Amino acid sequence: MKKYKVFFILILFFAAVCNIFGQTKTYPFEVKKTGKGNQSIIFIPGFASSGEVWNETVTKFDKNFSCYVLSMKGFAGVQPLADASFKEWEKGIADYLKDLKIGKVIIIGHSMGGGMALAIAADYPELVSKIVVVDALPCLAALSDPHFKSKENNDCSTTINGLKAMNEEQFKQMQTGTIPRLVADSSMQETVIGWSMKSDRTTFAKIYCDFTNTDLREKIKTIQCPSLILLESYFVNFKPAIEAQYKNLKNADMRYATKGLHFIMYDDKEWYFEQLNNFLSSH
């Protein structure tokens, strides 16, 4: 009888182990992989955008690189997670890179995704070989308020409640008013509006609140890798303020687009691809 009891306990133990290892780890994003190059590129989209924002970019580079395109959970129709935060998303991407074991990666991020690229390169330098920041600043809020200081325990409840109280039509009107100031290419405006309309309202509000409270100006001191900073053409008017924000970033190559708005990959394609080609092919 004792022998059977031991056998039964062993069966239960193996069942528990299989259950633990059979579970796939949850990351705060979905991933689409293409290409089989030795060097990997991680693409992070901007606020409320789909990973599809990188479609044309990936087509240009997946012949020579392995491309991993992230779509953050809660944005653009991807099922949300309960607790979205900029810090948790950063940690989730870093965990994914460690688990993948693909060596040092290139990170290309747009807008909020550019901020994420800076944060990951600063906090996890061992994971990153290069970064490309497409129209993002270390501290967005400091552009309008140079004395900005981020709050330690930032309460996002007012932002979340306010946004959730809007009906669909009110939210659409807000986005329809905002997006043409970010995308000059009129053929892409509806697409970008559509992504925000399909975003989970709580995630949208929480990440917006979180990101506008983020200040990476000191943190970027620890970034060791080459960094290409691509900024929209209008930002040339704020050059001293922007370059002051980036003063702690070593190995930075800062360039201003020749035309268009925030979605540089749509609005100044030729220039954008030329910068990427030169940076990715250099050693």
C-alpha positions as a Markdown table, in Angstrom:
| # | Residue | x | y | z |
|---|---|---|---|---|
| 1 | Met | 0.0 | 0.0 | 0.0 |
| 2 | Lys | 2.9 | 2.3 | 0.9 |
| 3 | Lys | 4.4 | 1.7 | -2.5 |
| 4 | Tyr | 1.2 | 2.8 | -4.3 |
| 5 | Lys | 1.0 | 5.9 | -2.1 |
| 6 | Val | 4.6 | 7.0 | -3.1 |
| 7 | Phe | 3.7 | 6.3 | -6.8 |
| 8 | Phe | 0.6 | 8.4 | -6.5 |
| 9 | Ile | 2.5 | 11.3 | -5.0 |
| 10 | Leu | 5.1 | 11.1 | -7.8 |
| 11 | Ile | 2.3 | 11.2 | -10.4 |
| 12 | Leu | 0.8 | 14.3 | -8.7 |
| 13 | Phe | 4.3 | 15.9 | -8.6 |
| 14 | Phe | 4.9 | 15.3 | -12.4 |
| 15 | Ala | 1.4 | 16.6 | -13.2 |
| 16 | Ala | 2.1 | 19.8 | -11.3 |
| 17 | Val | 5.5 | 20.2 | -13.0 |
| 18 | Cys | 4.0 | 19.7 | -16.5 |
| 19 | Asn | 1.3 | 22.1 | -15.6 |
| 20 | Ile | 3.8 | 24.8 | -14.6 |
| 21 | Phe | 6.1 | 24.4 | -17.6 |
| 22 | Gly | 3.2 | 23.9 | -20.0 |
| 23 | Gln | 1.9 | 27.4 | -19.2 |
| 24 | Thr | 3.2 | 30.0 | -21.6 |
| 25 | Lys | 4.5 | 33.2 | -20.0 |
| 26 | Thr | 2.3 | 36.2 | -20.4 |
| 27 | Tyr | 3.8 | 39.3 | -21.9 |
| 28 | Pro | 2.1 | 42.7 | -22.2 |
| 29 | Phe | 2.1 | 42.5 | -26.0 |
| 30 | Glu | 1.5 | 40.3 | -29.0 |
| 31 | Val | 4.4 | 39.6 | -31.4 |
| 32 | Lys | 4.6 | 39.1 | -35.1 |
| 33 | Lys | 8.0 | 37.8 | -36.4 |
| 34 | Thr | 9.3 | 37.8 | -39.9 |
| 35 | Gly | 12.8 | 37.4 | -41.5 |
| 36 | Lys | 15.6 | 35.1 | -40.5 |
| 37 | Gly | 18.6 | 37.4 | -40.2 |
| 38 | Asn | 21.3 | 36.9 | -37.5 |
| 39 | Gln | 20.6 | 40.4 | -36.1 |
| 40 | Ser | 17.2 | 41.0 | -34.6 |
| 41 | Ile | 15.2 | 44.2 | -34.6 |
| 42 | Ile | 12.4 | 44.8 | -32.0 |
| 43 | Phe | 9.7 | 47.3 | -33.2 |
| 44 | Ile | 7.7 | 49.1 | -30.6 |
| 45 | Pro | 4.7 | 51.2 | -31.8 |
| 46 | Gly | 3.5 | 54.5 | -30.3 |
| 47 | Phe | 0.6 | 55.4 | -28.1 |
| 48 | Ala | -2.6 | 53.6 | -29.1 |
| 49 | Ser | -1.0 | 52.4 | -32.3 |
| 50 | Ser | -0.9 | 48.9 | -33.8 |
| 51 | Gly | 2.3 | 47.2 | -34.7 |
| 52 | Glu | 1.0 | 47.6 | -38.3 |
| 53 | Val | 2.5 | 51.1 | -38.2 |
| 54 | Trp | 5.8 | 49.3 | -39.0 |
| 55 | Asn | 4.6 | 47.3 | -42.0 |
| 56 | Glu | 6.5 | 49.2 | -44.7 |
| 57 | Thr | 9.6 | 49.5 | -42.5 |
| 58 | Val | 9.6 | 45.7 | -41.8 |
| 59 | Thr | 9.2 | 45.0 | -45.6 |
| 60 | Lys | 12.4 | 47.0 | -46.2 |
| 61 | Phe | 14.5 | 45.2 | -43.5 |
| 62 | Asp | 13.2 | 41.6 | -43.0 |
| 63 | Lys | 15.4 | 40.3 | -45.8 |
| 64 | Asn | 18.5 | 40.9 | -43.7 |
| 65 | Phe | 17.2 | 41.0 | -40.2 |
| 66 | Ser | 14.9 | 39.0 | -37.9 |
| 67 | Cys | 12.0 | 41.5 | -37.2 |
| 68 | Tyr | 9.8 | 41.2 | -34.1 |
| 69 | Val | 6.9 | 43.6 | -34.2 |
| 70 | Leu | 5.1 | 44.2 | -30.9 |
| 71 | Ser | 1.5 | 45.3 | -30.5 |
| 72 | Met | 0.9 | 46.4 | -26.9 |
| 73 | Lys | -2.1 | 44.8 | -25.1 |
| 74 | Gly | -5.0 | 47.1 | -24.8 |
| 75 | Phe | -4.1 | 49.1 | -27.9 |
| 76 | Ala | -5.6 | 48.9 | -31.4 |
| 77 | Gly | -7.9 | 46.0 | -30.7 |
| 78 | Val | -5.5 | 43.7 | -28.8 |
| 79 | Gln | -7.0 | 42.2 | -25.7 |
| 80 | Pro | -6.0 | 44.3 | -22.6 |
| 81 | Leu | -4.3 | 43.2 | -19.5 |
| 82 | Ala | -5.6 | 44.3 | -16.0 |
| 83 | Asp | -2.7 | 46.5 | -14.9 |
| 84 | Ala | -1.1 | 48.4 | -17.7 |
| 85 | Ser | 1.8 | 50.8 | -16.9 |
| 86 | Phe | 4.8 | 52.2 | -18.7 |
| 87 | Lys | 7.2 | 50.5 | -16.2 |
| 88 | Glu | 5.5 | 47.1 | -16.4 |
| 89 | Trp | 5.5 | 47.2 | -20.2 |
| 90 | Glu | 9.2 | 48.1 | -20.2 |
| 91 | Lys | 9.9 | 45.1 | -17.8 |
| 92 | Gly | 7.7 | 42.9 | -20.0 |
| 93 | Ile | 9.7 | 43.7 | -23.1 |
| 94 | Ala | 13.0 | 43.2 | -21.3 |
| 95 | Asp | 11.8 | 39.8 | -19.9 |
| 96 | Tyr | 10.8 | 38.8 | -23.4 |
| 97 | Leu | 14.3 | 39.6 | -24.8 |
| 98 | Lys | 16.0 | 37.7 | -22.0 |
| 99 | Asp | 13.7 | 34.7 | -22.6 |
| 100 | Leu | 14.3 | 34.7 | -26.3 |
| 101 | Lys | 18.1 | 34.6 | -25.9 |
| 102 | Ile | 18.7 | 36.2 | -29.3 |
| 103 | Gly | 21.7 | 38.3 | -28.2 |
| 104 | Lys | 21.8 | 42.1 | -28.3 |
| 105 | Val | 19.0 | 43.6 | -30.3 |
| 106 | Ile | 18.3 | 46.8 | -32.2 |
| 107 | Ile | 15.2 | 48.5 | -30.8 |
| 108 | Ile | 13.2 | 50.9 | -33.0 |
| 109 | Gly | 10.4 | 52.8 | -31.3 |
| 110 | His | 7.9 | 55.5 | -32.3 |
| 111 | Ser | 6.6 | 58.1 | -29.9 |
| 112 | Met | 5.8 | 56.3 | -26.6 |
| 113 | Gly | 7.7 | 53.3 | -28.1 |
| 114 | Gly | 10.7 | 55.6 | -28.6 |
| 115 | Gly | 10.5 | 56.5 | -24.9 |
| 116 | Met | 10.3 | 52.7 | -24.2 |
| 117 | Ala | 13.5 | 52.2 | -26.3 |
| 118 | Leu | 15.3 | 54.8 | -24.3 |
| 119 | Ala | 14.1 | 53.3 | -21.0 |
| 120 | Ile | 15.1 | 49.7 | -21.9 |
| 121 | Ala | 18.5 | 50.8 | -23.3 |
| 122 | Ala | 19.1 | 52.7 | -20.0 |
| 123 | Asp | 17.9 | 50.0 | -17.6 |
| 124 | Tyr | 19.0 | 46.9 | -19.5 |
| 125 | Pro | 22.1 | 47.9 | -21.5 |
| 126 | Glu | 23.2 | 44.3 | -21.8 |
| 127 | Leu | 20.2 | 43.5 | -24.1 |
| 128 | Val | 20.6 | 46.3 | -26.6 |
| 129 | Ser | 23.1 | 47.0 | -29.4 |
| 130 | Lys | 21.5 | 50.1 | -31.0 |
| 131 | Ile | 18.3 | 52.1 | -30.7 |
| 132 | Val | 16.3 | 54.3 | -33.1 |
| 133 | Val | 13.9 | 56.8 | -31.5 |
| 134 | Val | 11.3 | 58.0 | -33.9 |
| 135 | Asp | 9.9 | 61.3 | -32.7 |
| 136 | Ala | 10.1 | 61.0 | -28.9 |
| 137 | Leu | 11.6 | 63.0 | -26.1 |
| 138 | Pro | 13.0 | 61.9 | -22.8 |
| 139 | Cys | 10.4 | 64.1 | -21.1 |
| 140 | Leu | 7.4 | 65.2 | -23.2 |
| 141 | Ala | 5.9 | 67.3 | -20.4 |
| 142 | Ala | 9.1 | 69.3 | -20.0 |
| 143 | Leu | 8.8 | 70.7 | -23.5 |
| 144 | Ser | 5.9 | 72.9 | -22.3 |
| 145 | Asp | 7.0 | 73.1 | -18.7 |
| 146 | Pro | 10.8 | 73.2 | -18.3 |
| 147 | His | 10.4 | 73.0 | -14.5 |
| 148 | Phe | 8.4 | 69.7 | -14.7 |
| 149 | Lys | 9.0 | 67.1 | -12.1 |
| 150 | Ser | 7.3 | 63.7 | -12.3 |
| 151 | Lys | 5.1 | 62.7 | -9.4 |
| 152 | Glu | 6.2 | 59.7 | -7.4 |
| 153 | Asn | 2.7 | 58.2 | -6.9 |
| 154 | Asn | 0.8 | 59.6 | -9.8 |
| 155 | Asp | -2.9 | 59.2 | -9.5 |
| 156 | Cys | -4.4 | 58.4 | -12.9 |
| 157 | Ser | -8.0 | 57.9 | -11.7 |
| 158 | Thr | -9.3 | 61.3 | -12.9 |
| 159 | Thr | -7.9 | 60.7 | -16.4 |
| 160 | Ile | -9.3 | 57.2 | -16.5 |
| 161 | Asn | -12.7 | 58.2 | -15.3 |
| 162 | Gly | -12.9 | 61.2 | -17.6 |
| 163 | Leu | -12.1 | 59.1 | -20.7 |
| 164 | Lys | -14.3 | 56.2 | -19.8 |
| 165 | Ala | -17.2 | 58.7 | -19.3 |
| 166 | Met | -17.0 | 59.7 | -22.9 |
| 167 | Asn | -19.4 | 58.0 | -25.3 |
| 168 | Glu | -18.1 | 56.5 | -28.6 |
| 169 | Glu | -19.0 | 59.6 | -30.6 |
| 170 | Gln | -17.4 | 62.0 | -28.2 |
| 171 | Phe | -14.2 | 59.9 | -28.1 |
| 172 | Lys | -14.2 | 59.8 | -31.9 |
| 173 | Gln | -14.6 | 63.5 | -32.2 |
| 174 | Met | -11.6 | 64.0 | -29.8 |
| 175 | Gln | -9.4 | 61.6 | -31.9 |
| 176 | Thr | -10.6 | 63.1 | -35.2 |
| 177 | Gly | -9.5 | 66.5 | -34.0 |
| 178 | Thr | -6.2 | 65.3 | -32.7 |
| 179 | Ile | -4.8 | 62.9 | -35.3 |
| 180 | Pro | -4.6 | 65.3 | -38.3 |
| 181 | Arg | -2.1 | 67.3 | -36.1 |
| 182 | Leu | 0.0 | 64.1 | -35.9 |
| 183 | Val | -0.3 | 62.6 | -39.4 |
| 184 | Ala | 0.0 | 64.8 | -42.5 |
| 185 | Asp | -0.6 | 61.9 | -44.9 |
| 186 | Ser | -4.5 | 62.1 | -45.2 |
| 187 | Ser | -4.7 | 58.5 | -46.5 |
| 188 | Met | -3.4 | 57.2 | -43.1 |
| 189 | Gln | -5.4 | 59.5 | -40.8 |
| 190 | Glu | -8.5 | 57.2 | -40.7 |
| 191 | Thr | -6.2 | 54.2 | -40.0 |
| 192 | Val | -4.6 | 55.9 | -37.0 |
| 193 | Ile | -8.0 | 57.1 | -35.7 |
| 194 | Gly | -9.3 | 53.5 | -36.1 |
| 195 | Trp | -6.5 | 52.2 | -33.9 |
| 196 | Ser | -7.3 | 54.5 | -31.1 |
| 197 | Met | -11.1 | 53.8 | -31.4 |
| 198 | Lys | -10.3 | 50.1 | -31.0 |
| 199 | Ser | -8.1 | 50.7 | -28.0 |
| 200 | Asp | -9.2 | 49.8 | -24.5 |
| 201 | Arg | -10.3 | 53.0 | -22.8 |
| 202 | Thr | -8.7 | 52.2 | -19.4 |
| 203 | Thr | -5.4 | 51.2 | -21.0 |
| 204 | Phe | -5.5 | 54.3 | -23.2 |
| 205 | Ala | -6.0 | 56.6 | -20.2 |
| 206 | Lys | -3.6 | 54.9 | -17.8 |
| 207 | Ile | -0.7 | 54.8 | -20.3 |
| 208 | Tyr | -1.3 | 58.4 | -21.4 |
| 209 | Cys | -1.3 | 59.5 | -17.8 |
| 210 | Asp | 1.8 | 57.4 | -17.1 |
| 211 | Phe | 3.8 | 58.5 | -20.1 |
| 212 | Thr | 3.1 | 62.2 | -19.6 |
| 213 | Asn | 4.5 | 61.7 | -16.0 |
| 214 | Thr | 7.7 | 60.0 | -17.3 |
| 215 | Asp | 11.0 | 61.8 | -17.2 |
| 216 | Leu | 14.1 | 59.9 | -18.6 |
| 217 | Arg | 16.4 | 62.9 | -18.8 |
| 218 | Glu | 18.7 | 61.7 | -16.0 |
| 219 | Lys | 18.3 | 57.9 | -16.7 |
| 220 | Ile | 19.6 | 58.1 | -20.3 |
| 221 | Lys | 23.1 | 58.7 | -18.9 |
| 222 | Thr | 23.5 | 55.0 | -18.6 |
| 223 | Ile | 22.7 | 54.2 | -22.3 |
| 224 | Gln | 25.9 | 52.8 | -23.8 |
| 225 | Cys | 24.8 | 51.9 | -27.4 |
| 226 | Pro | 24.7 | 54.1 | -30.5 |
| 227 | Ser | 21.4 | 56.0 | -30.7 |
| 228 | Leu | 19.7 | 57.5 | -33.7 |
| 229 | Ile | 17.1 | 60.2 | -32.8 |
| 230 | Leu | 14.7 | 61.1 | -35.7 |
| 231 | Leu | 12.6 | 64.1 | -34.9 |
| 232 | Glu | 9.7 | 65.7 | -36.8 |
| 233 | Ser | 10.4 | 68.8 | -38.9 |
| 234 | Tyr | 8.5 | 71.1 | -36.6 |
| 235 | Phe | 10.8 | 70.3 | -33.6 |
| 236 | Val | 13.6 | 72.2 | -35.3 |
| 237 | Asn | 11.9 | 75.3 | -33.8 |
| 238 | Phe | 12.6 | 73.9 | -30.3 |
| 239 | Lys | 16.1 | 72.7 | -31.0 |
| 240 | Pro | 17.8 | 74.1 | -27.8 |
| 241 | Ala | 15.1 | 72.7 | -25.5 |
| 242 | Ile | 15.2 | 69.3 | -27.2 |
| 243 | Glu | 18.9 | 69.0 | -27.3 |
| 244 | Ala | 19.0 | 70.0 | -23.6 |
| 245 | Gln | 16.7 | 67.1 | -22.9 |
| 246 | Tyr | 19.1 | 64.8 | -24.7 |
| 247 | Lys | 22.3 | 66.2 | -23.4 |
| 248 | Asn | 23.0 | 63.1 | -21.2 |
| 249 | Leu | 22.7 | 60.7 | -24.1 |
| 250 | Lys | 26.2 | 59.7 | -25.3 |
| 251 | Asn | 26.6 | 58.4 | -28.9 |
| 252 | Ala | 23.5 | 60.2 | -30.1 |
| 253 | Asp | 22.9 | 61.2 | -33.7 |
| 254 | Met | 20.0 | 63.7 | -33.8 |
| 255 | Arg | 18.3 | 64.5 | -37.1 |
| 256 | Tyr | 15.2 | 66.5 | -38.0 |
| 257 | Ala | 12.9 | 65.4 | -40.8 |
| 258 | Thr | 12.5 | 67.6 | -43.8 |
| 259 | Lys | 8.6 | 67.7 | -43.8 |
| 260 | Gly | 5.5 | 66.2 | -42.3 |
| 261 | Leu | 4.4 | 65.6 | -38.7 |
| 262 | His | 4.8 | 63.1 | -35.9 |
| 263 | Phe | 4.3 | 59.9 | -37.9 |
| 264 | Ile | 7.6 | 60.3 | -39.8 |
| 265 | Met | 7.4 | 56.8 | -41.3 |
| 266 | Tyr | 4.3 | 58.0 | -43.3 |
| 267 | Asp | 5.1 | 61.7 | -43.8 |
| 268 | Asp | 8.7 | 61.8 | -44.8 |
| 269 | Lys | 9.3 | 58.2 | -46.1 |
| 270 | Glu | 12.3 | 58.7 | -48.3 |
| 271 | Trp | 14.3 | 60.7 | -45.7 |
| 272 | Tyr | 13.2 | 58.2 | -42.9 |
| 273 | Phe | 14.4 | 55.1 | -44.8 |
| 274 | Glu | 17.7 | 56.8 | -45.8 |
| 275 | Gln | 18.4 | 57.5 | -42.1 |
| 276 | Leu | 17.5 | 54.0 | -41.1 |
| 277 | Asn | 19.6 | 52.4 | -43.9 |
| 278 | Asn | 22.7 | 54.4 | -43.0 |
| 279 | Phe | 22.4 | 53.7 | -39.3 |
| 280 | Leu | 21.5 | 50.0 | -39.5 |
| 281 | Ser | 24.3 | 49.3 | -42.0 |
| 282 | Ser | 27.0 | 51.1 | -40.0 |
| 283 | His | 29.0 | 49.2 | -37.4 |
